[in-house]
């Protein structure tokens, strides 16, 4: 993951240098910022604690997912504050980082899995307890899914 991001950073630098002023330049700038931010976050995670450590692929994926989530959260805050340009910029960065994540599981697949798990485990009407159980099983089934959307789907199902 880290080497992929580093290679993408070199490409993004070249793209930014050759981009025409305007929307293309803005996209290139935001892509470069997002990649640099993700590499910085990975570096921070590697040096957190008393000793430096190498992150596993799963750890690096988690860091990149967290970076995407931070940008999505910022975008929604900017939307609420009436700053659509800033929200769009945050979404550009989130989209740029999503390219480095595995394909996200569709909402339909998550709904089907939730229904199956709730029925198999007899969790209908269990409320909060069911959310943890179902979410745990979803994490073992799917590599990448929107956990917020999944939580809403689970709440509807139980």
Helices and strands as residue ranges (DSSP letters): H 2-18, H 23-47, H 57-80, H 84-98, H 107-121, H 128-141, H 147-157
